[in-house]
Amino acid sequence: MNEQDSPSTRPYLIRAMYEWCSDNGFTPYVVVRVDASVQVPREYVKDGEIVLNISMDATSALQLGNDYIEFKARFGGQPREIMVPVGHVTAIYARENGQGMAFPPPPVPQELPAPPPSPTLALAGERDERVVPLHRTDAPEGDEPPPAPPAGGSRPALKRVK
């Protein structure tokens, strides 16, 4: 059995770090690289990654399998089913002290090559009668750019009330 045929150590190390966090009263978090094979709430994905709290208090029906991490959790009060391929976990760590383990990210799928241009497209300088330019009818007069969003973060702030 060569190195490519041997099973990955990643799921075993994830389970070991999860157990270590739980035994020591820490909160285990996983960092997941998100693509089409990852089932997570997309509105919480930032820069192609999501950080998930996988503690017993935050999840139900948690299964740390060899191929997938599966559980149910609430996001913004809404129950969601989460399914993450183990190969997409790039780190597991304790929230309280940052101790943990990082893994190499999954390979990036190669993009398909662009299709060759269609022979029916008009040549440069020729006008194709099928192409109709689109114009916005609700655009303001002139060439002014749209107004910039208000300064400051778009993220709401919480105010603690005692």
C-alpha positions as protocol buffer text, in pm:
chain_id: "A"
residue {
  index: 1
  type: MET
  ca { x: 0 y: 0 z: 0 }
}
residue {
  index: 2
  type: ASN
  ca { x: 153 y: 331 z: -106 }
}
residue {
  index: 3
  type: GLU
  ca { x: 91 y: 677 z: 37 }
}
residue {
  index: 4
  type: GLN
  ca { x: -186 y: 765 z: -211 }
}
residue {
  index: 5
  type: ASP
  ca { x: -381 y: 448 z: -130 }
}
residue {
  index: 6
  type: SER
  ca { x: -364 y: 488 z: 248 }
}
residue {
  index: 7
  type: PRO
  ca { x: -663 y: 646 z: 422 }
}
residue {
  index: 8
  type: SER
  ca { x: -638 y: 1008 z: 529 }
}
residue {
  index: 9
  type: THR
  ca { x: -538 y: 1090 z: 886 }
}
residue {
  index: 10
  type: ARG
  ca { x: -745 y: 1411 z: 874 }
}
residue {
  index: 11
  type: PRO
  ca { x: -1072 y: 1266 z: 1013 }
}
residue {
  index: 12
  type: TYR
  ca { x: -885 y: 1096 z: 1298 }
}
residue {
  index: 13
  type: LEU
  ca { x: -698 y: 1414 z: 1387 }
}
residue {
  index: 14
  type: ILE
  ca { x: -1021 y: 1617 z: 1374 }
}
residue {
  index: 15
  type: ARG
  ca { x: -1189 y: 1371 z: 1613 }
}
residue {
  index: 16
  type: ALA
  ca { x: -886 y: 1378 z: 1844 }
}
residue {
  index: 17
  type: MET
  ca { x: -882 y: 1761 z: 1856 }
}
residue {
  index: 18
  type: TYR
  ca { x: -1259 y: 1767 z: 1910 }
}
residue {
  index: 19
  type: GLU
  ca { x: -1223 y: 1527 z: 2203 }
}
residue {
  index: 20
  type: TRP
  ca { x: -932 y: 1725 z: 2349 }
}
residue {
  index: 21
  type: CYS
  ca { x: -1134 y: 2048 z: 2330 }
}
residue {
  index: 22
  type: SER
  ca { x: -1439 y: 1886 z: 2488 }
}
residue {
  index: 23
  type: ASP
  ca { x: -1239 y: 1717 z: 2765 }
}
residue {
  index: 24
  type: ASN
  ca { x: -1072 y: 2046 z: 2860 }
}
residue {
  index: 25
  type: GLY
  ca { x: -1384 y: 2263 z: 2850 }
}
residue {
  index: 26
  type: PHE
  ca { x: -1289 y: 2442 z: 2529 }
}
residue {
  index: 27
  type: THR
  ca { x: -1516 y: 2522 z: 2235 }
}
residue {
  index: 28
  type: PRO
  ca { x: -1410 y: 2341 z: 1916 }
}
residue {
  index: 29
  type: TYR
  ca { x: -1433 y: 2543 z: 1594 }
}
residue {
  index: 30
  type: VAL
  ca { x: -1363 y: 2420 z: 1241 }
}
residue {
  index: 31
  type: VAL
  ca { x: -1263 y: 2632 z: 942 }
}
residue {
  index: 32
  type: VAL
  ca { x: -1414 y: 2498 z: 619 }
}
residue {
  index: 33
  type: ARG
  ca { x: -1326 y: 2581 z: 257 }
}
residue {
  index: 34
  type: VAL
  ca { x: -1663 y: 2617 z: 84 }
}
residue {
  index: 35
  type: ASP
  ca { x: -1752 y: 2498 z: -264 }
}
residue {
  index: 36
  type: ALA
  ca { x: -2053 y: 2328 z: -423 }
}
residue {
  index: 37
  type: SER
  ca { x: -1998 y: 2004 z: -225 }
}
residue {
  index: 38
  type: VAL
  ca { x: -2027 y: 2178 z: 113 }
}
residue {
  index: 39
  type: GLN
  ca { x: -2376 y: 2217 z: 263 }
}
residue {
  index: 40
  type: VAL
  ca { x: -2367 y: 2529 z: 483 }
}
residue {
  index: 41
  type: PRO
  ca { x: -2568 y: 2853 z: 495 }
}
residue {
  index: 42
  type: ARG
  ca { x: -2409 y: 3053 z: 212 }
}
residue {
  index: 43
  type: GLU
  ca { x: -2496 y: 3386 z: 371 }
}
residue {
  index: 44
  type: TYR
  ca { x: -2235 y: 3317 z: 641 }
}
residue {
  index: 45
  type: VAL
  ca { x: -1954 y: 3228 z: 398 }
}
residue {
  index: 46
  type: LYS
  ca { x: -1679 y: 3490 z: 383 }
}
residue {
  index: 47
  type: ASP
  ca { x: -1390 y: 3479 z: 136 }
}
residue {
  index: 48
  type: GLY
  ca { x: -1479 y: 3120 z: 43 }
}
residue {
  index: 49
  type: GLU
  ca { x: -1460 y: 2997 z: 403 }
}
residue {
  index: 50
  type: ILE
  ca { x: -1690 y: 2950 z: 699 }
}
residue {
  index: 51
  type: VAL
  ca { x: -1604 y: 2900 z: 1066 }
}
residue {
  index: 52
  type: LEU
  ca { x: -1836 y: 2659 z: 1248 }
}
residue {
  index: 53
  type: ASN
  ca { x: -1881 y: 2598 z: 1620 }
}
residue {
  index: 54
  type: ILE
  ca { x: -1909 y: 2219 z: 1654 }
}
residue {
  index: 55
  type: SER
  ca { x: -1943 y: 2202 z: 2032 }
}
residue {
  index: 56
  type: MET
  ca { x: -2212 y: 1988 z: 2194 }
}
residue {
  index: 57
  type: ASP
  ca { x: -2395 y: 2305 z: 2300 }
}
residue {
  index: 58
  type: ALA
  ca { x: -2409 y: 2443 z: 1944 }
}
residue {
  index: 59
  type: THR
  ca { x: -2496 y: 2127 z: 1753 }
}
residue {
  index: 60
  type: SER
  ca { x: -2727 y: 1829 z: 1762 }
}
residue {
  index: 61
  type: ALA
  ca { x: -2678 y: 1490 z: 1600 }
}
residue {
  index: 62
  type: LEU
  ca { x: -2307 y: 1561 z: 1542 }
}
residue {
  index: 63
  type: GLN
  ca { x: -2130 y: 1288 z: 1345 }
}
residue {
  index: 64
  type: LEU
  ca { x: -1757 y: 1318 z: 1287 }
}
residue {
  index: 65
  type: GLY
  ca { x: -1723 y: 1053 z: 1017 }
}
residue {
  index: 66
  type: ASN
  ca { x: -1431 y: 959 z: 797 }
}
residue {
  index: 67
  type: ASP
  ca { x: -1586 y: 1123 z: 491 }
}
residue {
  index: 68
  type: TYR
  ca { x: -1823 y: 1390 z: 627 }
}
residue {
  index: 69
  type: ILE
  ca { x: -1892 y: 1601 z: 932 }
}
residue {
  index: 70
  type: GLU
  ca { x: -2268 y: 1622 z: 972 }
}
residue {
  index: 71
  type: PHE
  ca { x: -2483 y: 1802 z: 1228 }
}
residue {
  index: 72
  type: LYS
  ca { x: -2781 y: 2025 z: 1283 }
}
residue {
  index: 73
  type: ALA
  ca { x: -2738 y: 2380 z: 1411 }
}
residue {
  index: 74
  type: ARG
  ca { x: -2920 y: 2711 z: 1428 }
}
residue {
  index: 75
  type: PHE
  ca { x: -2808 y: 3008 z: 1223 }
}
residue {
  index: 76
  type: GLY
  ca { x: -2991 y: 3331 z: 1299 }
}
residue {
  index: 77
  type: GLY
  ca { x: -3254 y: 3126 z: 1482 }
}
residue {
  index: 78
  type: GLN
  ca { x: -3320 y: 2904 z: 1178 }
}
residue {
  index: 79
  type: PRO
  ca { x: -3242 y: 2530 z: 1206 }
}
residue {
  index: 80
  type: ARG
  ca { x: -3007 y: 2409 z: 932 }
}
residue {
  index: 81
  type: GLU
  ca { x: -2853 y: 2077 z: 837 }
}
residue {
  index: 82
  type: ILE
  ca { x: -2479 y: 2103 z: 782 }
}
residue {
  index: 83
  type: MET
  ca { x: -2270 y: 1858 z: 583 }
}
residue {
  index: 84
  type: VAL
  ca { x: -1899 y: 1917 z: 527 }
}
residue {
  index: 85
  type: PRO
  ca { x: -1661 y: 1684 z: 345 }
}
residue {
  index: 86
  type: VAL
  ca { x: -1372 y: 1616 z: 582 }
}
residue {
  index: 87
  type: GLY
  ca { x: -1126 y: 1711 z: 307 }
}
residue {
  index: 88
  type: HIS
  ca { x: -1264 y: 2068 z: 314 }
}
residue {
  index: 89
  type: VAL
  ca { x: -1178 y: 2122 z: 681 }
}
residue {
  index: 90
  type: THR
  ca { x: -868 y: 2341 z: 682 }
}
residue {
  index: 91
  type: ALA
  ca { x: -837 y: 2383 z: 1060 }
}
residue {
  index: 92
  type: ILE
  ca { x: -981 y: 2281 z: 1396 }
}
residue {
  index: 93
  type: TYR
  ca { x: -902 y: 2484 z: 1705 }
}
residue {
  index: 94
  type: ALA
  ca { x: -1016 y: 2581 z: 2054 }
}
residue {
  index: 95
  type: ARG
  ca { x: -1187 y: 2920 z: 2051 }
}
residue {
  index: 96
  type: GLU
  ca { x: -1060 y: 3011 z: 2399 }
}
residue {
  index: 97
  type: ASN
  ca { x: -687 y: 2975 z: 2336 }
}
residue {
  index: 98
  type: GLY
  ca { x: -648 y: 2924 z: 1960 }
}
residue {
  index: 99
  type: GLN
  ca { x: -467 y: 2592 z: 2003 }
}
residue {
  index: 100
  type: GLY
  ca { x: -542 y: 2349 z: 1728 }
}
residue {
  index: 101
  type: MET
  ca { x: -433 y: 2207 z: 1400 }
}
residue {
  index: 102
  type: ALA
  ca { x: -435 y: 2325 z: 1039 }
}
residue {
  index: 103
  type: PHE
  ca { x: -459 y: 2111 z: 727 }
}
residue {
  index: 104
  type: PRO
  ca { x: -374 y: 2174 z: 363 }
}
residue {
  index: 105
  type: PRO
  ca { x: -672 y: 2316 z: 171 }
}
residue {
  index: 106
  type: PRO
  ca { x: -853 y: 2092 z: -76 }
}
residue {
  index: 107
  type: PRO
  ca { x: -728 y: 2106 z: -434 }
}
residue {
  index: 108
  type: VAL
  ca { x: -891 y: 2379 z: -638 }
}
residue {
  index: 109
  type: PRO
  ca { x: -1096 y: 2227 z: -919 }
}
residue {
  index: 110
  type: GLN
  ca { x: -956 y: 2321 z: -1255 }
}
residue {
  index: 111
  type: GLU
  ca { x: -1180 y: 2552 z: -1449 }
}
residue {
  index: 112
  type: LEU
  ca { x: -1311 y: 2432 z: -1778 }
}
residue {
  index: 113
  type: PRO
  ca { x: -1149 y: 2598 z: -2078 }
}
residue {
  index: 114
  type: ALA
  ca { x: -1353 y: 2870 z: -2244 }
}
residue {
  index: 115
  type: PRO
  ca { x: -1555 y: 2743 z: -2540 }
}
residue {
  index: 116
  type: PRO
  ca { x: -1424 y: 2839 z: -2881 }
}
residue {
  index: 117
  type: PRO
  ca { x: -1594 y: 3141 z: -3039 }
}
residue {
  index: 118
  type: SER
  ca { x: -1900 y: 3062 z: -3243 }
}
residue {
  index: 119
  type: PRO
  ca { x: -1850 y: 3094 z: -3621 }
}
residue {
  index: 120
  type: THR
  ca { x: -2182 y: 3281 z: -3642 }
}
residue {
  index: 121
  type: LEU
  ca { x: -2050 y: 3575 z: -3437 }
}
residue {
  index: 122
  type: ALA
  ca { x: -1990 y: 3893 z: -3628 }
}
residue {
  index: 123
  type: LEU
  ca { x: -1635 y: 3976 z: -3720 }
}
residue {
  index: 124
  type: ALA
  ca { x: -1474 y: 4287 z: -3575 }
}
residue {
  index: 125
  type: GLY
  ca { x: -1618 y: 4597 z: -3738 }
}
residue {
  index: 126
  type: GLU
  ca { x: -1928 y: 4417 z: -3870 }
}
residue {
  index: 127
  type: ARG
  ca { x: -2265 y: 4473 z: -3714 }
}
residue {
  index: 128
  type: ASP
  ca { x: -2473 y: 4170 z: -3620 }
}
residue {
  index: 129
  type: GLU
  ca { x: -2840 y: 4253 z: -3666 }
}
residue {
  index: 130
  type: ARG
  ca { x: -2936 y: 4007 z: -3391 }
}
residue {
  index: 131
  type: VAL
  ca { x: -2748 y: 4204 z: -3125 }
}
residue {
  index: 132
  type: VAL
  ca { x: -2957 y: 4476 z: -2965 }
}
residue {
  index: 133
  type: PRO
  ca { x: -2786 y: 4718 z: -2723 }
}
residue {
  index: 134
  type: LEU
  ca { x: -2959 y: 4747 z: -2387 }
}
residue {
  index: 135
  type: HIS
  ca { x: -3013 y: 5080 z: -2216 }
}
residue {
  index: 136
  type: ARG
  ca { x: -3139 y: 5144 z: -1866 }
}
residue {
  index: 137
  type: THR
  ca { x: -3460 y: 5343 z: -1865 }
}
residue {
  index: 138
  type: ASP
  ca { x: -3439 y: 5425 z: -1495 }
}
residue {
  index: 139
  type: ALA
  ca { x: -3081 y: 5557 z: -1510 }
}
residue {
  index: 140
  type: PRO
  ca { x: -3030 y: 5921 z: -1410 }
}
residue {
  index: 141
  type: GLU
  ca { x: -2951 y: 6174 z: -1681 }
}
residue {
  index: 142
  type: GLY
  ca { x: -2582 y: 6230 z: -1756 }
}
residue {
  index: 143
  type: ASP
  ca { x: -2282 y: 6010 z: -1694 }
}
residue {
  index: 144
  type: GLU
  ca { x: -2282 y: 6036 z: -1315 }
}
residue {
  index: 145
  type: PRO
  ca { x: -2189 y: 5719 z: -1126 }
}
residue {
  index: 146
  type: PRO
  ca { x: -2443 y: 5582 z: -878 }
}
residue {
  index: 147
  type: PRO
  ca { x: -2416 y: 5727 z: -526 }
}
residue {
  index: 148
  type: ALA
  ca { x: -2167 y: 5554 z: -296 }
}
residue {
  index: 149
  type: PRO
  ca { x: -2300 y: 5355 z: 0 }
}
residue {
  index: 150
  type: PRO
  ca { x: -2289 y: 5535 z: 336 }
}
residue {
  index: 151
  type: ALA
  ca { x: -1956 y: 5536 z: 519 }
}
residue {
  index: 152
  type: GLY
  ca { x: -1898 y: 5283 z: 793 }
}
residue {
  index: 153
  type: GLY
  ca { x: -1948 y: 4909 z: 803 }
}
residue {
  index: 154
  type: SER
  ca { x: -2256 y: 4745 z: 668 }
}
residue {
  index: 155
  type: ARG
  ca { x: -2260 y: 4522 z: 971 }
}
residue {
  index: 156
  type: PRO
  ca { x: -2503 y: 4617 z: 1248 }
}
residue {
  index: 157
  type: ALA
  ca { x: -2368 y: 4667 z: 1598 }
}
residue {
  index: 158
  type: LEU
  ca { x: -2520 y: 4509 z: 1907 }
}
residue {
  index: 159
  type: LYS
  ca { x: -2587 y: 4722 z: 2211 }
}
residue {
  index: 160
  type: ARG
  ca { x: -2580 y: 4556 z: 2550 }
}
residue {
  index: 161
  type: VAL
  ca { x: -2868 y: 4658 z: 2775 }
}
residue {
  index: 162
  type: LYS
  ca { x: -2849 y: 4577 z: 3145 }
}
